[in-house]
Amino acid sequence: MSENKELTTTAQSGYLLVADFNMSESIADELAGLDLTFDRIKIPSGGGTVYEVPGEDSDECDTVKEFSAVILYHHPVFAFYKEKYTGGSNPPDCGSYDGITGEGNPGGKCRTCPLNQFGSAENNGKACKNRRRIYLLREGEVFPLILSLPTGSIKEFTRYIQRLLGKGRKSYGVVTKFALKKASSNSGIAYSQATFGIDRVLTDEEIAAVRPLANQVKAMSRKVGYDMDEPAEMPINVDPETGEVIEPLK
């Protein structure tokens, strides 16, 4: 695998390529009869600090320490499997795309569901796995990618979004720089934690070009299957109040 040198292109090309691109019309004929899917950016396990991103060859991926992209849309993805999920397209027994209402068995309100509480799974984890799905647009491209954030990266992402909102900016109004750092639990379990920062602010013209695509992605997000998320990783136990990694139960 080689490091992709094209991820940080200059502002000259910008995000204006999507100005005349309409996902619901321009490529409707191309997608007719096909299941909609997105290429995925992967976070390594075990404390690795390089992302795996789609390469030019569909059979290969590139490894990068950081990359930049616009966040078109993001939402929670909750999934409960009675049997251990190891990947594939099988839907969960109960799932939620908004983190509020679960659909399936048992279904109902996610906040009060016993399966969405710490301690409902081994090592004091949750039986219902909580992730954050992010749709990203890299510069010079017109089709989004998906990054699925595990539990250990959600608090850092929340802080970043709060900082943006505090400055009166939307996530699709800036180019975000993504990197990774190695973190560990109190018991020494290493995991990879995503970090976020502003690369640059989009121009008004770029924002006007990106906004319609962001709306289209939001509209179609519920049609994207759960298989776009990683299989269940090693449990990272996070205190629900502080967001800190906590010691697994003995």
C-alpha positions in Angstrom: 0.0 0.0 0.0 1.3 3.4 -0.8 0.7 6.8 0.7 -1.8 8.8 -1.3 -0.3 12.2 -2.3 -3.5 13.5 -3.8 -5.6 13.8 -0.6 -4.5 17.4 0.1 -5.0 19.0 -3.3 -4.8 22.8 -3.6 -7.7 25.2 -3.2 -7.5 25.9 -7.0 -9.7 22.9 -7.8 -11.7 23.4 -4.7 -15.1 21.8 -4.2 -16.6 23.5 -7.2 -16.8 20.2 -9.1 -20.0 19.4 -7.4 -21.7 22.6 -8.4 -23.6 20.9 -11.3 -23.7 17.4 -9.7 -27.0 16.1 -8.5 -26.8 12.7 -7.0 -30.5 12.1 -7.5 -30.6 13.0 -11.2 -27.1 13.1 -12.8 -26.2 9.5 -12.1 -29.7 8.1 -11.6 -29.3 6.0 -14.8 -26.0 4.7 -13.6 -27.4 3.5 -10.3 -30.6 2.1 -11.6 -31.1 -1.4 -10.2 -28.0 -1.2 -8.1 -27.7 -1.1 -4.3 -26.3 2.2 -3.2 -23.0 1.9 -1.5 -20.0 4.1 -0.5 -16.3 3.5 -0.3 -15.1 3.5 3.3 -12.2 5.1 5.2 -11.1 2.7 7.9 -9.7 3.3 11.4 -7.1 0.7 12.4 -7.4 -1.4 15.6 -4.8 -1.7 18.4 -3.7 1.9 18.5 -2.5 2.3 14.9 -2.1 5.9 13.7 -2.7 5.6 9.9 -6.0 5.5 8.1 -6.8 3.2 5.2 -8.4 5.2 2.4 -9.7 4.0 -1.0 -7.0 4.0 -3.7 -7.2 4.4 -7.4 -7.3 0.6 -7.7 -10.5 -0.9 -6.3 -8.5 -3.8 -4.9 -6.0 -1.7 -3.0 -6.1 1.0 -0.3 -3.7 3.7 0.6 -2.4 4.4 4.1 -2.2 8.0 5.3 -1.5 9.6 8.7 -3.9 12.4 8.0 -6.3 13.6 5.3 -8.7 16.5 4.7 -12.3 16.5 3.6 -15.6 18.3 4.1 -18.1 16.7 6.5 -21.3 16.6 4.4 -23.5 14.9 7.1 -23.1 12.8 10.2 -25.5 10.8 12.4 -25.5 8.1 15.0 -25.7 4.4 14.2 -26.9 2.1 16.9 -26.9 -1.7 16.3 -27.7 -4.6 18.5 -27.0 -8.2 17.4 -28.1 -11.2 19.5 -25.3 -13.1 17.9 -21.8 -11.6 17.7 -21.6 -9.5 14.5 -18.5 -10.2 12.4 -19.3 -8.2 9.3 -21.4 -8.6 6.3 -24.8 -7.3 5.2 -27.0 -8.9 7.8 -29.1 -6.2 9.5 -29.0 -6.0 13.3 -31.8 -7.4 15.4 -32.5 -3.8 16.5 -31.0 -0.7 14.9 -31.3 3.1 14.9 -30.1 5.7 12.5 -30.9 8.6 14.8 -29.9 7.3 18.2 -33.4 8.1 19.5 -35.7 5.3 18.4 -34.7 1.6 17.8 -36.4 -0.4 15.1 -36.6 -4.2 15.4 -36.4 -6.4 18.5 -36.6 -5.0 21.2 -37.1 -1.6 19.5 -38.3 1.5 21.4 -36.5 4.4 23.0 -32.7 4.1 22.8 -32.0 6.3 25.8 -33.8 4.0 28.3 -33.2 0.6 26.5 -31.4 -1.8 28.9 -29.3 -3.0 26.0 -28.0 0.6 25.5 -26.6 0.8 29.0 -23.1 0.2 30.2 -22.8 -3.2 31.8 -25.2 -4.9 29.4 -22.3 -6.6 27.6 -19.0 -8.1 28.6 -16.3 -5.9 30.1 -18.9 -3.4 31.2 -19.6 -2.4 27.6 -22.9 -1.9 25.8 -24.8 -4.7 24.1 -26.0 -2.1 21.6 -22.9 -0.8 19.8 -22.9 3.0 19.3 -21.0 4.6 16.4 -21.1 7.9 14.5 -21.3 7.7 10.7 -19.7 10.5 8.8 -20.1 11.2 5.1 -17.0 12.9 3.7 -16.2 14.7 0.4 -12.5 15.0 -0.5 -11.4 17.8 -2.7 -11.6 17.2 -6.4 -14.2 14.4 -6.0 -17.9 14.3 -6.4 -18.9 11.1 -4.6 -18.8 10.9 -0.8 -16.9 8.4 1.4 -18.0 7.0 4.8 -16.0 7.1 8.0 -17.5 5.2 10.9 -16.3 6.5 14.3 -16.2 4.0 17.2 -17.2 4.9 20.7 -13.7 5.9 21.7 -13.6 8.8 19.1 -17.1 10.2 19.5 -16.4 12.5 22.5 -13.5 14.2 20.6 -15.8 14.5 17.5 -18.5 16.1 19.7 -16.1 18.7 21.0 -15.0 19.5 17.5 -18.5 20.0 16.2 -19.3 22.2 19.3 -16.2 24.4 18.5 -17.5 24.8 14.9 -21.0 25.7 16.0 -19.5 28.1 18.6 -17.9 30.0 15.7 -21.2 30.0 13.7 -19.9 27.4 11.2 -21.6 24.3 9.8 -19.5 21.1 9.4 -20.0 21.4 5.6 -18.6 25.0 5.7 -15.0 24.0 6.5 -12.4 21.5 5.3 -11.7 19.3 8.3 -8.3 17.7 8.9 -8.5 14.1 10.2 -5.6 12.4 12.1 -5.2 9.6 14.6 -3.5 9.2 18.0 -2.9 6.2 20.1 -4.9 6.0 23.3 -5.2 3.4 26.0 -7.6 2.4 28.7 -6.6 2.3 32.4 -5.9 -1.3 32.0 -3.5 -0.7 29.1 -5.8 -1.7 26.2 -4.6 0.3 23.2 -7.0 1.8 20.6 -6.9 4.3 17.8 -8.6 7.6 18.5 -9.6 10.1 15.7 -8.7 13.8 16.0 -10.2 16.7 14.2 -9.2 20.2 13.3 -10.0 23.0 10.8 -7.8 22.8 7.6 -9.4 25.8 6.0 -12.8 27.6 5.7 -14.6 27.1 2.4 -15.4 30.1 0.2 -19.0 31.2 -0.2 -18.9 29.8 -3.7 -17.7 26.4 -2.5 -20.3 26.3 0.3 -23.1 27.0 -2.3 -21.8 24.1 -4.4 -21.5 21.7 -1.5 -24.7 22.4 0.4 -27.1 20.7 -2.1 -25.0 17.5 -2.0 -25.0 17.6 1.8 -28.8 17.7 1.7 -29.0 14.8 -0.8 -26.7 12.7 1.4 -28.8 13.4 4.4 -32.0 12.4 2.5 -30.5 9.1 1.4 -28.5 8.2 4.5 -31.2 5.9 5.9 -31.0 3.7 2.8 -27.3 2.9 3.5 -27.0 -0.5 5.2 -25.4 -1.3 8.5 -22.6 -3.2 6.7 -20.9 0.1 6.0 -19.7 0.1 9.6 -16.9 -1.8 11.1 -17.5 -5.2 12.8 -17.5 -4.9 16.6 -14.1 -4.0 17.8 -12.4 -4.7 21.2 -14.6 -3.1 23.8 -13.6 0.4 24.8 -15.4 1.3 28.0 -16.4 4.9 28.2 -18.0 6.6 31.2 -21.4 7.9 30.1 -21.1 11.1 32.1 -17.5 12.1 31.5 -16.5 10.4 28.3 -13.4 9.0 30.0 -12.2 5.5 29.4 -13.0 3.3 32.4 -11.5 0.2 33.8 -13.2 -3.0 32.6 -15.0 -5.1 35.3 -12.9 -8.0 36.6 
